[in-house]
Amino acid sequence: MDEEELLQIMEEVSLSEFEGLEMDEEELLQIIEEAARNKAKKLDLANKIIDELPPEIGVLTDLKELYLSENDLCRLPPEIGK
């Protein structure tokens, strides 16, 4: 994923164009970092075949909506909601 694509995605903070594609940890960290910079209120990570959220998700203190359906998550990191 190049920087231009990432910026386009983060304008709406929605990843629906990539539905069903596995997201590696580096891509997920880039999305989280960009969402933090933009003070995102909504982040859609549904259908990304994510099996674990990194602790960095906790930096999204402005987030009001987080969509995680259709992933392989067993638990959420303690950093969520702090």
Biotite code that builds the C-alpha atoms (Angstrom):
import biotite.structure as struc

atoms = struc.array([
    struc.Atom([0.000, 0.000, 0.000], chain_id="A", res_id=1, res_name="MET", atom_name="CA", element="C"),
    struc.Atom([1.560, 3.302, -1.018], chain_id="A", res_id=2, res_name="ASP", atom_name="CA", element="C"),
    struc.Atom([1.169, 6.584, 0.840], chain_id="A", res_id=3, res_name="GLU", atom_name="CA", element="C"),
    struc.Atom([-1.333, 8.058, -1.630], chain_id="A", res_id=4, res_name="GLU", atom_name="CA", element="C"),
    struc.Atom([-3.653, 5.067, -1.221], chain_id="A", res_id=5, res_name="GLU", atom_name="CA", element="C"),
    struc.Atom([-3.366, 5.267, 2.556], chain_id="A", res_id=6, res_name="LEU", atom_name="CA", element="C"),
    struc.Atom([-4.250, 8.969, 2.562], chain_id="A", res_id=7, res_name="LEU", atom_name="CA", element="C"),
    struc.Atom([-7.253, 8.326, 0.334], chain_id="A", res_id=8, res_name="GLN", atom_name="CA", element="C"),
    struc.Atom([-8.453, 5.578, 2.648], chain_id="A", res_id=9, res_name="ILE", atom_name="CA", element="C"),
    struc.Atom([-8.044, 7.690, 5.730], chain_id="A", res_id=10, res_name="MET", atom_name="CA", element="C"),
    struc.Atom([-10.102, 10.587, 4.334], chain_id="A", res_id=11, res_name="GLU", atom_name="CA", element="C"),
    struc.Atom([-13.160, 8.532, 5.205], chain_id="A", res_id=12, res_name="GLU", atom_name="CA", element="C"),
    struc.Atom([-11.414, 6.213, 7.650], chain_id="A", res_id=13, res_name="VAL", atom_name="CA", element="C"),
    struc.Atom([-13.154, 3.335, 5.980], chain_id="A", res_id=14, res_name="SER", atom_name="CA", element="C"),
    struc.Atom([-11.460, 0.283, 4.522], chain_id="A", res_id=15, res_name="LEU", atom_name="CA", element="C"),
    struc.Atom([-14.438, -1.191, 2.713], chain_id="A", res_id=16, res_name="SER", atom_name="CA", element="C"),
    struc.Atom([-12.609, -1.245, -0.640], chain_id="A", res_id=17, res_name="GLU", atom_name="CA", element="C"),
    struc.Atom([-10.343, -3.918, 0.793], chain_id="A", res_id=18, res_name="PHE", atom_name="CA", element="C"),
    struc.Atom([-13.088, -6.079, 2.281], chain_id="A", res_id=19, res_name="GLU", atom_name="CA", element="C"),
    struc.Atom([-11.992, -9.639, 2.848], chain_id="A", res_id=20, res_name="GLY", atom_name="CA", element="C"),
    struc.Atom([-8.285, -8.959, 2.322], chain_id="A", res_id=21, res_name="LEU", atom_name="CA", element="C"),
    struc.Atom([-5.870, -9.943, 5.024], chain_id="A", res_id=22, res_name="GLU", atom_name="CA", element="C"),
    struc.Atom([-4.185, -6.969, 6.607], chain_id="A", res_id=23, res_name="MET", atom_name="CA", element="C"),
    struc.Atom([-0.663, -7.489, 7.936], chain_id="A", res_id=24, res_name="ASP", atom_name="CA", element="C"),
    struc.Atom([0.559, -5.876, 11.140], chain_id="A", res_id=25, res_name="GLU", atom_name="CA", element="C"),
    struc.Atom([2.508, -3.143, 9.359], chain_id="A", res_id=26, res_name="GLU", atom_name="CA", element="C"),
    struc.Atom([-0.554, -2.059, 7.362], chain_id="A", res_id=27, res_name="GLU", atom_name="CA", element="C"),
    struc.Atom([-2.689, -2.102, 10.496], chain_id="A", res_id=28, res_name="LEU", atom_name="CA", element="C"),
    struc.Atom([-0.156, 0.051, 12.362], chain_id="A", res_id=29, res_name="LEU", atom_name="CA", element="C"),
    struc.Atom([-0.094, 2.523, 9.451], chain_id="A", res_id=30, res_name="GLN", atom_name="CA", element="C"),
    struc.Atom([-3.884, 2.789, 9.534], chain_id="A", res_id=31, res_name="ILE", atom_name="CA", element="C"),
    struc.Atom([-3.883, 3.323, 13.300], chain_id="A", res_id=32, res_name="ILE", atom_name="CA", element="C"),
    struc.Atom([-1.158, 5.964, 13.036], chain_id="A", res_id=33, res_name="GLU", atom_name="CA", element="C"),
    struc.Atom([-3.016, 7.845, 10.303], chain_id="A", res_id=34, res_name="GLU", atom_name="CA", element="C"),
    struc.Atom([-6.313, 7.605, 12.193], chain_id="A", res_id=35, res_name="ALA", atom_name="CA", element="C"),
    struc.Atom([-4.594, 9.057, 15.282], chain_id="A", res_id=36, res_name="ALA", atom_name="CA", element="C"),
    struc.Atom([-3.154, 11.952, 13.257], chain_id="A", res_id=37, res_name="ARG", atom_name="CA", element="C"),
    struc.Atom([-6.588, 12.684, 11.813], chain_id="A", res_id=38, res_name="ASN", atom_name="CA", element="C"),
    struc.Atom([-8.315, 12.325, 15.181], chain_id="A", res_id=39, res_name="LYS", atom_name="CA", element="C"),
    struc.Atom([-10.643, 9.823, 13.551], chain_id="A", res_id=40, res_name="ALA", atom_name="CA", element="C"),
    struc.Atom([-14.047, 9.309, 15.129], chain_id="A", res_id=41, res_name="LYS", atom_name="CA", element="C"),
    struc.Atom([-14.777, 6.110, 13.155], chain_id="A", res_id=42, res_name="LYS", atom_name="CA", element="C"),
    struc.Atom([-12.576, 3.238, 12.011], chain_id="A", res_id=43, res_name="LEU", atom_name="CA", element="C"),
    struc.Atom([-13.834, 0.319, 9.958], chain_id="A", res_id=44, res_name="ASP", atom_name="CA", element="C"),
    struc.Atom([-11.590, -2.741, 10.231], chain_id="A", res_id=45, res_name="LEU", atom_name="CA", element="C"),
    struc.Atom([-14.332, -5.272, 9.502], chain_id="A", res_id=46, res_name="ALA", atom_name="CA", element="C"),
    struc.Atom([-13.534, -8.211, 7.205], chain_id="A", res_id=47, res_name="ASN", atom_name="CA", element="C"),
    struc.Atom([-9.758, -7.761, 7.373], chain_id="A", res_id=48, res_name="LYS", atom_name="CA", element="C"),
    struc.Atom([-8.894, -11.216, 8.750], chain_id="A", res_id=49, res_name="ILE", atom_name="CA", element="C"),
    struc.Atom([-7.276, -9.608, 11.802], chain_id="A", res_id=50, res_name="ILE", atom_name="CA", element="C"),
    struc.Atom([-6.488, -12.050, 14.602], chain_id="A", res_id=51, res_name="ASP", atom_name="CA", element="C"),
    struc.Atom([-5.019, -9.559, 17.072], chain_id="A", res_id=52, res_name="GLU", atom_name="CA", element="C"),
    struc.Atom([-5.216, -5.819, 17.632], chain_id="A", res_id=53, res_name="LEU", atom_name="CA", element="C"),
    struc.Atom([-1.943, -4.145, 18.587], chain_id="A", res_id=54, res_name="PRO", atom_name="CA", element="C"),
    struc.Atom([-1.698, -2.112, 21.805], chain_id="A", res_id=55, res_name="PRO", atom_name="CA", element="C"),
    struc.Atom([-1.274, 0.998, 19.620], chain_id="A", res_id=56, res_name="GLU", atom_name="CA", element="C"),
    struc.Atom([-5.053, 0.923, 19.094], chain_id="A", res_id=57, res_name="ILE", atom_name="CA", element="C"),
    struc.Atom([-5.183, 2.654, 22.490], chain_id="A", res_id=58, res_name="GLY", atom_name="CA", element="C"),
    struc.Atom([-3.841, 5.910, 20.993], chain_id="A", res_id=59, res_name="VAL", atom_name="CA", element="C"),
    struc.Atom([-7.151, 6.432, 19.193], chain_id="A", res_id=60, res_name="LEU", atom_name="CA", element="C"),
    struc.Atom([-8.664, 8.437, 22.022], chain_id="A", res_id=61, res_name="THR", atom_name="CA", element="C"),
    struc.Atom([-11.068, 10.351, 19.745], chain_id="A", res_id=62, res_name="ASP", atom_name="CA", element="C"),
    struc.Atom([-12.548, 7.144, 18.329], chain_id="A", res_id=63, res_name="LEU", atom_name="CA", element="C"),
    struc.Atom([-16.282, 6.713, 18.908], chain_id="A", res_id=64, res_name="LYS", atom_name="CA", element="C"),
    struc.Atom([-16.987, 3.822, 16.500], chain_id="A", res_id=65, res_name="GLU", atom_name="CA", element="C"),
    struc.Atom([-14.743, 0.813, 15.818], chain_id="A", res_id=66, res_name="LEU", atom_name="CA", element="C"),
    struc.Atom([-15.990, -1.874, 13.455], chain_id="A", res_id=67, res_name="TYR", atom_name="CA", element="C"),
    struc.Atom([-14.319, -5.264, 13.880], chain_id="A", res_id=68, res_name="LEU", atom_name="CA", element="C"),
    struc.Atom([-16.867, -7.798, 12.616], chain_id="A", res_id=69, res_name="SER", atom_name="CA", element="C"),
    struc.Atom([-15.804, -10.784, 10.509], chain_id="A", res_id=70, res_name="GLU", atom_name="CA", element="C"),
    struc.Atom([-12.295, -10.982, 11.979], chain_id="A", res_id=71, res_name="ASN", atom_name="CA", element="C"),
    struc.Atom([-10.595, -13.702, 14.008], chain_id="A", res_id=72, res_name="ASP", atom_name="CA", element="C"),
    struc.Atom([-10.266, -11.736, 17.248], chain_id="A", res_id=73, res_name="LEU", atom_name="CA", element="C"),
    struc.Atom([-10.432, -13.693, 20.496], chain_id="A", res_id=74, res_name="CYS", atom_name="CA", element="C"),
    struc.Atom([-9.861, -10.739, 22.824], chain_id="A", res_id=75, res_name="ARG", atom_name="CA", element="C"),
    struc.Atom([-9.311, -7.007, 22.805], chain_id="A", res_id=76, res_name="LEU", atom_name="CA", element="C"),
    struc.Atom([-6.124, -5.435, 24.134], chain_id="A", res_id=77, res_name="PRO", atom_name="CA", element="C"),
    struc.Atom([-6.400, -3.725, 27.534], chain_id="A", res_id=78, res_name="PRO", atom_name="CA", element="C"),
    struc.Atom([-5.393, -0.426, 25.884], chain_id="A", res_id=79, res_name="GLU", atom_name="CA", element="C"),
    struc.Atom([-8.856, -0.102, 24.341], chain_id="A", res_id=80, res_name="ILE", atom_name="CA", element="C"),
    struc.Atom([-11.039, 2.221, 26.355], chain_id="A", res_id=81, res_name="GLY", atom_name="CA", element="C"),
    struc.Atom([-8.306, 3.791, 28.440], chain_id="A", res_id=82, res_name="LYS", atom_name="CA", element="C"),
])
